[in-house]
Amino acid sequence: MKIRKVGYFILFSWFVAGSLCLGLYPCKNKDTQTALDIAMEKAGDNRQELEKVLRHYQQSPADSLKYKAACFLIENMPYYSYPVGKQLDNYKTYFNWLRHYRKKTPRELSDSIRQLFGPIGEQEKKQDIHEIDSAYLCHNIEWAFKVWQEQPWGKHISFATFCEYILPYRIEDEPLKYWREEYYNKFDSLLIPLKNSNSPDKENPVAVANYLIQKLPHKYHRYTGIFPYSFGHVGPEHVQYLTGSCREVTDFAVYLFRALGIPCAIDFIPVRGNVNASHLWVVCWDKYGKEYMTDFPRELWPTEKNWWYEHDDSPKVYRTTFSLNRTLAEETSYDGEEIYPFWSLPKFTDITHVYGRHYLEQVRIPVSRLYNTPTKGKIAYLCLSYRKRWIPVDRTVYKRGQLIFNKLRKGSVMRIATYENKELEVIGTPGCFQQDGSHEYTNVFDGKSWTSFDYKESEGGWAGLDLGIPTQIDKIVYTPRNRDNYIRPGDTYELFYCDKDWISAGEMQATSDSLHYQQLPQNALLLLCNYTRGTQERIFVYENGSQIWK
């Protein structure tokens, strides 16, 4: 889960006067290389398929925007992958069953899927940049341009908005499918009465979206958070059943709207401020650029008049993008430092200010307010409670003795954490008897036998480990408290036993908090030397299985 600095350069992109411009600033050398060059290198054997697309759209000046659109897709293609497997397809039958077997509970159907198909096993991962061929990419581009240029409301949609919120061929990690033409043929006819009318609504994308929602023949959404497998995005075929969580029904709205030329995005909350759940929904823009949102298939309403705007206290809200947020990726990339997966490839932007009528522009936290616990990381995460876990919703970098978090909505209880060894939080009661941070509860699971927890009170102190998922513990090993005079992993030791003279039983480097020697004399006088750091060696014997110093 590690992320490194992006080569030796910083990539950036912007839109000017309806065209996509790409550029680069060198960081450590004078070499120039575009994002397109990088993607083409990563394509490997599939490079010729992508080059076919670029050559195709370079032939005519009339296709200049299609060429730029192809560049936009290819530049961001390396950041997408998807799982495949026969069992995965079998398990997705669950969404069809939810639609047609309404007398069965989601739990019953989920269990039936597992029993029918057996264990799902590990899935093969494929990379878009290695799999997408020229036919698929051109088909997507042609159909995206068709609806952008032919639909009456397309005249109010800029090329920038088109590229980010109509053009993308996928949402996130669903299997690659031809979906645009199918969705268009199935649903565009619902809009014909509006398009043939004299109503000004036909030029307003939000009005068109609401008209479409009203005309949908099937709008019943069977909601559940129970699944037989931890699916990602399941794809355009299975979301049409309008079953599953908010993710599946929102995905359906995205395919539907984009296939008909209505720009839309997915806005989301990683964790809600007062409920153990995340949430996501659809956002669209009218012809004036005003934002509307919906928990599909409800009607779109202005964002500032929505219930979420007024009553939800989630501190951060984000908007998904097809393009990689290269600025954010650069800000949170440090050589050798583990990054919490959510920020490893950030394809989103912070829009908290859009939803927060009341929010703080900056929250400054002095390092003096944090636990006095050494940390290797330069990045700190702001976390929300999720049962006994803490889920990061924002991140920042230690700067000048303080942490600064930007644009936070008020009302939530949050906590600071770092991300090390792919884990966030030892949990427990803070405060140690020494009042200097040396014996905090975080010592309990730091992997060091020479540190310990000494609670500030005579009772009530505890420490635990949040494993994230139900886990079977096979063995527990107790280690006595010591002042670094125990066996330390990595140190080199040599054991001697006395038989007229001191005789070596062998030299050994410790890999745990104990050493194992065999074939030693019974009742021998022993001496253990630490060649790495030891200076206080003492002779000892074993009596009734216990080590006795002499």
N, C-alpha and C positions, 0 to 999 in steps of 0.2 A: 504493500500500500504506500510505497514511497514515491515522491515526486521530486524531480530534480529541476534545476534552472533550465529554461528553454534554450538550449544550445548556447550560442554566443551572441544572441541578438534578441531584440524585442520586436514582435510583429504587431502591426496595427492595421485597422481598416476603417474607412469612413465613406459616407455617401455624400455626393455633391451634385446638385442639379440633376437628380434623377439617374445618376450613373454611379457604379461601384468603383471606388478607387482603392488600390492596394499599395502598401508601401512598407518600408522597413528602415529602422535606425540601427546601425551597428553598435554593439555594446563593448565587445572586447577586441574586435579587429575591424578592418576596413572592408572585409568581404561583404557582398550583398547577395542575398538569397531570399526569394519571395516565399510566402506561405504556399503558393502553388508548387514551387520547385520542391519544397520539403515533402508535400503530399505525394507528388509524383515519384520521388525517391522511395518513399515508404510503400508505394504500390507494388514494387517488385515485378513479378511476372505479369501482373494485371495492368501494368502501365500502358501497354498498347491499347487496351480497351478504353481507357480514359483519354488517351491521345486522339482516338477516333472521334470522340465527342467534341473535343476542342477544335480539331481540324474541320469538322462538319460545320460548326458555327462560325468559323473564320472565313468561310468562302464568300459570304455575302455581307455587305455593310448593313443590310436590313436585319441581320441576325446579331448585331453587335450587343444588344442587351441579353440575348440568349447566351452568348459567349460569356459575358460577365456573370450571368446566373450560374452557368456551368462551373466557372472558376470558384464562385462562392461555395457551391456544394462540395467540390473536390477538395478545397482548402480545409474544410472542416470534417471531411470524411474519415481521417485517421482517428478521430475521437469517438467512433461508434463501433460497437460490436454487438453480437447477439448469440444466444444459445440455440442449439438445434439438437433434435433427437426424436426418435419415434415415440418414446415414452412421454416426452414432453407434449407432443401432439395428442397422445391418448388422454393425458390428464386434462387438457384443455376442453375435452368433451364436457367437463363439469359445468361450463357456462351455458351450454345448450340444455343440459339437464335442469339447471336452475330455472330456465324459462318454461320448460314443458312439464316438469314434475313439481307443481306448486304445493301438493299435499305433503311432500317430503321436506323435512327440514334441511338447511344447508349442511348441518353436521352429518345427518344420515347420508346425504348425497356425497359428501366429501369422503366419508368412510367407505362407501360403495365403490368409489373411483379407485381407492387404494387397494381394496380387496380384489377388484376385477382385473386391474392391470399390474398389480404387484409393485415392488419398490421402483422408484423412478430412476435412481442411480445418478451418476455424474453426467452432466451435459457437455457436449462439444461446443467450444466457443469459436465463432468465426468473425473476422474483421471485415467491415464494409469495404475498406480500401483494397482488399484482396479479392472480393467477391463480386462487386457490382460491375456489370458489363455495359457496353455502350448502348445496347437496345433498351435496357431498363432505365438508364439515366436520361436518354433522349425522350423516351415515352413520358417520363415524369415532367421534364421541362416543357415539352410541347403541350401537355394537358394543363399545366399550371398557367402557361401564357394564354392558352385558349380562354380559360375562364376569366383571367385578369383583363383581357382585351375585349372580350365579347359581352360580358355582363354589364348592365347599365351603371352599376355602382363602382365599376372598376376605375372610372375616370378620377375618382377621389382617393385612390390608393397609390402612394408613391412607390418607386422602385425599391427603396430601402425597406418599406413595410412589406412589400411583395416578397422580397428575398427571405426575410426572416420569418414571416408568418403566413405565407401561402405556398411558396416554392418547396420547402423541405419534403423529402420523400419518406421520411419517418418521423416518429416522435422521440423514441429513446433506444430501447433494446429489443423491440419486437422483431419477428422474422421479416425479411424483405419480401414484399408482395406487390403485385400490380393492383392498386386499389382505386386510383383516381377515376378511371373510366367507368368502373363498376358503380361506384358511388354516384357519379354524375348521371349515368343512365337511369339509376334507380330513383333519384330524388330531385333532379332538376325540373322534371315535369310539374312538381308541386308549385314551382315559382312562376310558371307560364302566365297564369292570370294576372299576377302582379306586374310582370315584365311587359305585358301587352296593354296594361292600363295607362291612364294619364296621371296616376298618383305620383307625387314627388317622392314618396317613400321608396320607389324602386331605385333611386340613386343614393339611398342611405344604407350602408352595410348593416347597421344595427336593426333598422326597421325590417330589412329583408330577413335577417336572422330570426327575429321574433315572428314574422309571418311564416317562415319555414317551420318553426317549432309548433305553431298552432296547427299547421297542416299535416304534421307527421301522423301517419295512421296508427302507429304503436308507440306509446310514450310511457308505458308502465315500467318502472325501474324496480327490480327486485334486489334490494340492498342486502349485502352480507359482508362481514369481515372474516368469514371462515372460508379457508381454501385448503385443498388437499396437498398443495405444494406452494412454496413461496415464489409465485410468479412475479416476473417483472411486468412489462407492458405486453399484453397477449396478442396484439395485432388486430388489423381491420376486420377480419372475418369474425372473431369471437366477441368483439365489443358490440356488434350489431344486436346481440340478444338483450342488451340493456340489463345485464345481471352482473353482480359483483359489487365492488366498493365504488367510492367516488372516482377512483382512478380509471376504472373501465368505462363508466358512463361519460366521463370527461374526455377520454380518448375518442370515443365515438363522436362526440361533438366536434372535436378537432378534425377528424377525417371528413366528416360531413360538411363542415363550413369551408374547409380549405378546398375540397373537391369542387365546390360551387363558387369559389373565388371570394369567399368572405374571410378576411384576415382575422386570425384569432391566436391567442396564446393560452398557456396554462399558468395560472398563478397558484402559489402553494405556501403553506405553513409547515415547516419541518415537524414541529410539535406545537400543539395549541397551548396557550398559557394556563388553561384551567381544566383541561381534559387530557387523558392519556391517549392521544391520537393525533395524527397529522391530518391535513385536509388540503384538497386542491379543487380548483374550479376553472371555468372558462371566462376569458375576458375578450371583448371586442371593442372596436372604435367606430363612432359614427363619422359622417363625412367631414365633420369639423375637428375630429381628433379627440372628442370627449370619450372617456372610458366607461364601459358598461360591463357588468359581471353577472354570472348566473351559476347556480347549482343546477346544471342541465338535468332534465328538460324544462325547468322553469323559465319564465320570461326574463330577458335581460333588463336590468335596472341600472340607473346611474350608480357608479361606485359609491359616491358620497351619500346616497340615500339608502344604501343596503344595510341590513342588520349587522353584517360583519364589521362594517365601518364604525358603527356606533357602539357595539356591545362586546365584541371579541377583544381580549386583551393580549393576544399573542404578540410578542415583542418584535418579531421579524417576519416580513413577507417577501417572497421572491417570485420572479417571473422567468419561466424557462425560455431559452433561446436555442436555435439550431447551432449558431456559431459559438465557438469557445470564447469565454470571457478572458481574453489574453492578459488584460490588465490585472484582473484578480488572480489569475494563475501565477503571474510574475510576482505579485505582492506576497503570496503565501508559499513560495518555493524557496527552500534553503537546502544547500547541499547536505545530504546525509540525514536530514530531519524527516521523520515520519509525518505524513499529513493525514488528518482525518478524512476518510474516503469521500465524504460529501464535497470537499474542496479540492480533491486531487485533479479532477477535470471539470472545472466549474462552467457549466453551460446554462448559466442563469445570471440574472442581474437583480440587485437589491431595489425593491420598489416599496419599502416600508412607508416612505413619505406619502405615497399615493393613497394608502389605506389608513394612515394615522392622523386623525384630526388632532389628537393630543400625543405628541411624541417628543423625546429629548433629542436635540441635535447632536449632543455629545455626552457620554458618560465617562468620566475620568476616575480611575481607581489607582491610588498610589500603591506601589509594591509593598509598602509598609503595612498595608491592610491585609496582605495575603499570608498564608501559612509560611513559616520559615522552613520550607522544605526545598532542598536543592533540586533544580530541574535542568535538564539538558536543552529543552526546547526554547525556541525564540517566539513560538506562536502560542497564544493563549486562547481558549475557547470559552464562550459564554453558553452555559447549558441550562436547559429546562428540565424539570422533574418528569420522569416517565416511570411511574411506580417506584421501584428502588434504583432505577437507572437514571443517569443524567445524559441528556441528548444535546449535543452542540447545535446552536442555532446561529451563532455569529463567531467571528474570529478576529484577532488583532495581533499586533507584534509588540513585544516589549520595547518601549522607547523612552529614554531619559527618565527611568525610574518610575514609569507609570504605564497603565494600560488605558487605551482610549477606544471605546466602542461608539460607533456613529449611528444615529437615527434609530432609537429604540422606543417602541411604544410602551406606555406605562402600564403597571398593574400586575406584573408577573414576579414570582420568586425565582431568582436565577443564581447560578453558581459558576465560579471560574475553575477551569481544569486545563491540564496539558495532556497531550496524546503521546504516549510512549509505549513501545512494545505492543502496538496495536490494541492498547487498552486505555480507557479513560479513568476509571475511578475505583480506587479502594474506598470503601464506605466505612463510617464509624463515628465516634465521638471525638471532636477536636479538643486539644488542650492537654498538656503534660505537666507532671508534678514539678519538673525543673523550670518550667515557664520560659524556656529558651528555644522551643521547637525541636529539641534533640531527641525526644522520645514520643513523637506523635504517632497516632494510629496508623499512618501511612507506612510506618516501618514494618508492620506485621507481614506484609506481602511484597517487600522490596527485594526478596531473594538473598538477603544478606543475613547470615546467622549471627553476626556481631552487633546488630541493631535490635532494638526492642521498643515496646509500647509501655509507657508508665503514665496511667491516667491521672489527672490533676486531683480527683476526688478518690475517697476510699472505696467507693462503689459506683456502679452505673456506667462505667467505661466499657466499650466494646468495639470490635473491629470485624469487618466481614469483607467478602469478595463477591462482587456482582459478576457472574459469569455470562450474563446476557440471555442465555437460553437454559432450559432444564438440562442438567448435566449430572452424570453419575460419578461420584468420587470413589476411586478405587483404593486409595491409601492415604493416610494422614501420618506425617512424621513430626514428632515433637522435638524441638531443639531447646536445651536449657539456655537461660539468659547468661550472657558472658560479656566480658569487656575486651573483645577481640583476642581472647586467648584460647579460642576454639579452633577447629579445623576450618580453614578458609579456602574455598574453591580457587584454584589457580596457583596456590602456594606450593612449594616443593618441600617435602619432608623426608627424613630418614629415621627409621626406628632401629634402636640398638637393644640387645639383651645382654645381661652380664653372666658370663661363664668364665671365671678367673679374670678375663679381660672383656672389654666391650666388643661385641660381635654384631655386625650390621645384618639386619633382616631385610634390607633393601631400601632403595630410594624411590619415592613415588610423588607424582604431582596430583594434588587433590582435585577431584571433579565434583565433589559434593561436600557435605559437612562431616564426613566420616572417612576413615581409612580402613581398609581390610587387609590384614596380614594373616598368613596361614603357616602352619607347622612351626609354631613357636614353642619353646619348652614350657612345661607346666610350672606354675608358681615362680616364674622368672621375675627378676628385677629389671624394669624397662626404663628407657629414656628416649623421648621423641624430640628430634631437632628440626626446627623450621629454618630452612636456608634462605627463605625469601624475606622474612621480617622478624623472626623469633630471637629473643634475647633472654627469656625468663624460663628456660627449660628446667624441669624438676623430675627426679626419678619417681616412679610409681609402680604399683603392683595392682593386680586384679584380685579382689576378694568377693566371692559370691556374686560375680558378674558385674561388680562396680569398680570403677577406677579410684584407687586410693593413693593420694600423694604422700610421699615419705620424705 
